[in-house]
Amino acid sequence: MKKLLILSFVFGCFIVNAQLPKDSVIMTVAGKQIPLGEFEFIAKKNNEVDFSSEESIKKYIELFKNFKLKVAEAESLSFDKSPDFIRELSGYQSELRMSCLSDSKAENEVVRAVYDRGKEYVELSQITFPFSSAQCLSKDTVEAYNRAMQVYNQIKSGKDFDELGKNIFEAYQQCVKDRDNMEECLPVIYEYVPCLLPLRKSKVFEDKAYSMAVGEISLPIRSADGFHLLKIKNRKTLPDIYRVAYLRIGFEKDSVTRTKEELSKMAEEAYNKAVAGEDFTQLIKEYSSDMDSGDGILPPVQPGQLVKPLEEVVYSLSTPGEISKPVMTEFGYHMFKLIEKKPNPSFEEEKDNIEMEIRRGDRNFDLFKSFDERLKREYNYTFFPEAYAELEKLADEYFPNSNEFFDKAADMKKTLAVINGIEFPQAEFAYYMVRFPYSVKTYANDFMREVYDLFVRDIVTTLEKENMDTKYPEIPYLVQEYRDGMLLFEISNLKIWSQPLEKQAELEAGWLKELNKKYPVEVNRKLLKKLKK
């Protein structure tokens, strides 16, 4: 194996302890050498020095020296040895390193696209023809596809989508009831989806639904669940967030049945009391037919959660405290009180939640795509489709993470990819699929494609980690700066900032005088002269 399969890479502390050449040391404080690179990096990063001005350099030398003296004092007290300090520094190192292994701008754009898509919701119907097994080869999907196409052709010839969907679904349910062996019944699902929002269905399902026009019917689309036919009924802007209290006066309460006239009278009475200012929670307790209704406040209302007449009533309310007139349905009279109406969360409010959801599923490839593609270019990635096609053919016979697949692929030696001049044969990828079968895809070729993308990502990311110190020479200095900054804060808080404000300037001056006597300092004046040039 060509040192792949996730090479371990330990991100050690970047603090320089080795002896440095004299011509690269700008200062020595308490016996510790300060490299010129660190001095210049901090100066330029903070825009604190004009290197053309001798006076500016002199002032900065003094500031830098005092900073390092305080750090040396903190080290002498072992502040850098505490578990909390080590933990925080390690966390910063990891975050810094991870920031070099991603494209935050591209990731943000992916999250933003999901957020923007969610400003609109889709109302649709779907008919699903599930696959016959949890893990499917190409041959296992043929029956479901053919059934989906038969129904699609019936719809295109004039049959109503929803009526046909309901009929075949009911026929399947009846088959299950009538037969002892469920496997004799061909599974199908009909579903009305009143409100499809992002991240609620599989990516392929969602992408297709949002790309279709109102009234359009899709050809069969394949997901992990099977083949789907979709019909788009409507597309609407997502309404504001409504929180309402709800009161239902039903035809029956405590086993007592009431007439329409009695119900109408009670509803009018409850409404008049509500608009007169009586407490709505008390009215719920007095009139509600729902057990354990409590204060009656519903979770935030979303399109499709309530039947159409009630949804229209809720969305007609505009001012908190407003009471709707009683609305009649087959379940009785319904009244609502608007508790709160507010805009949907902003992108900044929703960003972290959306990103977390994306990372959990197959959409995480969208997040990493830009970074992966950049690394593939930098490390001269070359793909050999003919070699991959041979693996696809094998995946038509055996699921790619199975022992049977690996046994057959173990002798396949054709080059599948070349990355950074290293050849990766088919067999190596097959071994990777056995070791790291990290895909939720249930269709063999989808599974293999997703794991192949992970295979390539692992290789280029490992190469990037190995080259990180060369590509990002500022990392050691950023870590050193963060480490010293933590020590400076702790020692300054102990010595100065915990004291009364009026005494701090005098204490600071006395402390610095003491530190200059306690710790030797050497400044490389020759190197300073070169800096000025």
Secondary structure as UniProt FT lines:
FT   HELIX           22..24
FT   STRAND          25..29
FT   TURN            30..31
FT   STRAND          32..35
FT   HELIX           36..45
FT   TURN            46..47
FT   TURN            51..52
FT   HELIX           54..76
FT   TURN            77..78
FT   HELIX           79..81
FT   HELIX           83..99
FT   TURN            100..101
FT   HELIX           104..117
FT   TURN            118..119
FT   STRAND          120..130
FT   HELIX           138..141
FT   HELIX           142..156
FT   TURN            157..158
FT   HELIX           161..178
FT   HELIX           182..184
FT   STRAND          189..196
FT   TURN            198..199
FT   HELIX           203..211
FT   TURN            214..215
FT   STRAND          221..223
FT   TURN            224..225
FT   STRAND          226..237
FT   STRAND          241..249
FT   STRAND          252..253
FT   TURN            254..255
FT   STRAND          256..257
FT   HELIX           260..275
FT   TURN            276..277
FT   HELIX           280..287
FT   TURN            291..292
FT   TURN            294..295
FT   TURN            303..304
FT   HELIX           308..316
FT   TURN            320..321
FT   STRAND          327..329
FT   TURN            330..331
FT   STRAND          332..342
FT   HELIX           347..360
FT   TURN            362..363
FT   HELIX           364..378
FT   TURN            379..380
FT   STRAND          382..383
FT   HELIX           385..395
FT   TURN            396..397
FT   TURN            400..401
FT   HELIX           403..409
FT   TURN            410..411
FT   STRAND          415..419
FT   TURN            420..421
FT   STRAND          422..425
FT   HELIX           426..435
FT   HELIX           444..466
FT   HELIX           468..471
FT   TURN            473..474
FT   HELIX           475..492
FT   HELIX           493..497
FT   HELIX           501..518
FT   STRAND          521..523
FT   HELIX           525..532
//
